């Protein structure tokens, strides 16, 4: 078990604690939950850094890291919708979660074709992730005087989410269209 994988497992272990603290009935519960989420976000950066710098990349880590990331983000968004029950906020959350599902499935499918590099993480995806993390931390802390900054970052992250999804789908389009053409001509069996 590499140190990078241990950091990823710590991030996963922080999820139940994060949820529990978020709902505890004490002043500062949301701020404490934001601190736990921040610690998890730091382990996300740290495990990638350690894996690259010390050559600790493993198949287990390649599986666990994106799972841990998506669990943290999705759970944080679900919790935030409970304290920010606005249609536009829920729409941003749905866009972000929906994109994660679509791109995860797309990457898995492209990997089966040996084309995973065609849908590798882009610069736009990194900016989106940064804005998303800032938004989640600020909004989880739930300081009314600071929420506007979280809202701006969340809307920007949702917009970049859509943009990056379009870019990923565009990169995968030749493979998708080729597969559709095979199925329509009867050359290949239908999927599930």
Phi, psi and omega in degrees: 000114182284162177297321178300316179293325177297320177297320178296318179294325175298318179300316179295319180294334180287342184300306180298324178296316178304312181295314181301311182296321180305322184264359179293140184274067174219152178297130181094004180299317181293321178296318178296319176299320178297323177295319178296316178299319178298317178299319178296319179297323178294321178294331177297313178295315186295320183293323177294317179298311181297316181299319180286312186293321185252017177052050181252022179291131179226164177295322178298315179297320179297331176279311188290322186302307179294329177296314179299316180301310184294321177299313180299313183293313182297315180295318178299317180296318179298316179296319182293327178297333179290333180254353176230066187281069179242147182300317182294325180292313179298323179297315177301316180298316180296318179300313182294314180293316179300317179298319180300320179294313181298312183290325176298315179295319180297316180296320179297316181295317180295326178296322177297330178274356183077022184240026183303326181298337179293338180236038176290161181300132182257172177298319179299320178297324179290319177296317178301314180297318179298311179298320180297316180294318177300313180301313183295317181295313181298314183288326176295323179298331173058048171266110185308324181288349182246351184302327181304322179293320177295320179298315180298315180295323180293315179296317178297319179296320178295320179295315178293330176300312179296316181299312181294325178297317178300317180296318178296316180294323178297318178296326182272350186307315180302323180285321177297313181294323178296320180291321178297318179299320178297316182293323181289330180273354178084009182285336183227149179290156176291157178284201184298000000 
